C-alpha cells in the first residue's frame, strides 16, 4: 500500500471514530445530563425519556455504534483493498 493510500485510509478511520464518539457523547452526556429536563417531558413505557437515556439508552446507542463501526470499517477496508477475506 502506498503512503498516500495509507494516509487516506487512516483519515477515513479517524473520521469514522470521531463521528461515532460524537454521537455517543451526545446520546450519553447530552441526552442523559444536559437535556434531561426537556427529555423528561416525553415518556416511553412509563419512564421519562431523559431518565431512560441516562440509564439504558446510551448503552443501546453504544452497542449499535459498535455494529455500525464494524460494518463501515469493512466497507472502508474493501475500498482501500486491505480487507481480510
N, C-alpha and C positions, 0 to 999 in steps of 0.2 A: 504494500500500500504506500503510495506516495505521500510526502509530507503534507501536501495540500489537502488530500483526502482525509488524512488523519486529523488535521485541524478542523475540517468541516464536520467530520464525524463527532469529534469532541464537542464542538459548538452545538450540534444538534442534540447531543446527550445533555449538555448543561442547560439548554433551553427547556428541554422536557422536564428535567429535575426541578428547575426553578418554577416552572408553571405548576407542577404537582405540589411543590411546597407552598406556593402562594394559595392555591385552592385549599389545601389542608389548613393553613393558617387562618384563612377567612372563615372556614367552617368550624374550626375548633375554638380559636380565640375570639374571632369576630362574632359568630353566632352564639357561642356559649358564654361570652363575657361582655363584650361591648354592646351588642344589640339585643341582649337578653330581655330587657323590659318591653321592647317593641314586639319581639317574637312571642313573648308570653301571652299576648292577646289572642294568639292563634292556638287552638287545641287540636291535638292528634291523639286519638284513643284515650281521651280523658286527661292527658298530660299537656302541660304548657309546652309550646314548641321550643322556647329558649332552654327550658329545663331538659327537654329531650335531647337537644343538640349537645348540651353540656355533659350529659350522662352517657348517651349512646350514639347520637348522630355523627359526631366527629369520628368515632371508631368505625362506623359503617363507611363513611367517606374515605377514611384511610385505607380500608380493605379494598374498596372499589378502585382507589388510586393505584394500589399495588398491581391489580389485574390490568388496569389501563396502561401503566408504565411497561409491564411485560409485553403486552400486545404491541404498543407503539415502538418499543425498542426492537422487537422482532422485525417490524417494517423498516426501521432505520438501518438495522443490520443488513437486511437484504438490499436496501438501496445502495449501501456502501460496500456490498459484497464481503461482509465479514460474518455472515450467518454460519451457524454450526451444522446445518444439515446437508 
